Amino acid sequence: MNGISKTLNDMTLVERSSLLDTVADALEATAEEAEGEGDARFVANSICIANTIRGLSGQLAPRDLRAAELLLEQGIMLVHQFSSRVKPGGMKH
């Protein structure tokens, strides 16, 4: 990623869809890990945001860009929160 970052508004439809799919995939992978750890609440939150992102990605109109940005931010922060939390025993993910 050596280029200048683009906003959703600057991206093509294909780029937007790819970004939305990538974040949804990351949320689903995180949910699987959380399920293995028995964290049902984290699983539910991750899957909920992933499904909402996937539902939005197929019909992303210009008026929906702000909502998509917020969902992406929430999804990315949730993945980050999971990856940086301390596991029992003092080790990070």
LUMFI-10592 format. One record per residue (C-alpha): residue number from 1; residue in three letters; z, y, x. Coordinates in steps of 0.5 Angstrom, whole numbers. Layout:
% residues N
{r NUM,"ALA",{Z,Y,X}};
...
//
This chain:
% residues 93
{r 1,"MET",{0,0,0}};
{r 2,"ASN",{-2,5,5}};
{r 3,"GLY",{-5,10,0}};
{r 4,"ILE",{-3,16,-4}};
{r 5,"SER",{1,13,-11}};
{r 6,"LYS",{-2,15,-17}};
{r 7,"THR",{1,16,-24}};
{r 8,"LEU",{-1,12,-30}};
{r 9,"ASN",{-5,18,-32}};
{r 10,"ASP",{-9,18,-26}};
{r 11,"MET",{-10,10,-26}};
{r 12,"THR",{-16,6,-29}};
{r 13,"LEU",{-15,2,-35}};
{r 14,"VAL",{-15,-4,-30}};
{r 15,"GLU",{-10,-1,-25}};
{r 16,"ARG",{-5,0,-31}};
{r 17,"SER",{-6,-7,-34}};
{r 18,"SER",{-5,-10,-27}};
{r 19,"LEU",{1,-6,-26}};
{r 20,"LEU",{4,-7,-33}};
{r 21,"ASP",{3,-15,-32}};
{r 22,"THR",{6,-15,-25}};
{r 23,"VAL",{12,-11,-27}};
{r 24,"ALA",{13,-16,-33}};
{r 25,"ASP",{12,-22,-28}};
{r 26,"ALA",{17,-20,-24}};
{r 27,"LEU",{22,-19,-30}};
{r 28,"GLU",{20,-26,-32}};
{r 29,"ALA",{21,-29,-25}};
{r 30,"THR",{28,-25,-25}};
{r 31,"ALA",{30,-28,-32}};
{r 32,"GLU",{29,-35,-29}};
{r 33,"GLU",{33,-34,-23}};
{r 34,"ALA",{39,-31,-27}};
{r 35,"GLU",{38,-37,-32}};
{r 36,"GLY",{40,-41,-26}};
{r 37,"GLU",{46,-37,-25}};
{r 38,"GLY",{48,-38,-32}};
{r 39,"ASP",{47,-30,-33}};
{r 40,"ALA",{45,-30,-41}};
{r 41,"ARG",{45,-23,-42}};
{r 42,"PHE",{41,-21,-36}};
{r 43,"VAL",{36,-26,-38}};
{r 44,"ALA",{36,-23,-45}};
{r 45,"ASN",{35,-16,-42}};
{r 46,"SER",{29,-18,-37}};
{r 47,"ILE",{25,-22,-42}};
{r 48,"CYS",{26,-17,-48}};
{r 49,"ILE",{23,-11,-43}};
{r 50,"ALA",{18,-16,-40}};
{r 51,"ASN",{15,-18,-47}};
{r 52,"THR",{15,-10,-49}};
{r 53,"ILE",{11,-9,-43}};
{r 54,"ARG",{6,-14,-45}};
{r 55,"GLY",{6,-12,-52}};
{r 56,"LEU",{4,-5,-50}};
{r 57,"SER",{-1,-7,-44}};
{r 58,"GLY",{-6,-9,-49}};
{r 59,"GLN",{-7,-3,-53}};
{r 60,"LEU",{-5,3,-48}};
{r 61,"ALA",{-7,9,-51}};
{r 62,"PRO",{-6,16,-47}};
{r 63,"ARG",{-1,18,-52}};
{r 64,"ASP",{3,11,-50}};
{r 65,"LEU",{3,13,-43}};
{r 66,"ARG",{10,16,-43}};
{r 67,"ALA",{13,10,-46}};
{r 68,"ALA",{10,6,-41}};
{r 69,"GLU",{13,10,-35}};
{r 70,"LEU",{20,9,-38}};
{r 71,"LEU",{19,2,-39}};
{r 72,"LEU",{16,1,-32}};
{r 73,"GLU",{22,5,-29}};
{r 74,"GLN",{27,1,-33}};
{r 75,"GLY",{24,-6,-31}};
{r 76,"ILE",{23,-4,-24}};
{r 77,"MET",{31,-2,-24}};
{r 78,"LEU",{33,-8,-27}};
{r 79,"VAL",{29,-13,-22}};
{r 80,"HIS",{32,-8,-17}};
{r 81,"GLN",{39,-9,-20}};
{r 82,"PHE",{39,-16,-20}};
{r 83,"SER",{36,-17,-13}};
{r 84,"SER",{41,-13,-10}};
{r 85,"ARG",{47,-15,-13}};
{r 86,"VAL",{52,-19,-9}};
{r 87,"LYS",{53,-26,-11}};
{r 88,"PRO",{60,-30,-11}};
{r 89,"GLY",{62,-31,-4}};
{r 90,"GLY",{59,-24,-2}};
{r 91,"MET",{52,-26,0}};
{r 92,"LYS",{46,-21,-3}};
{r 93,"HIS",{40,-24,-7}};
//
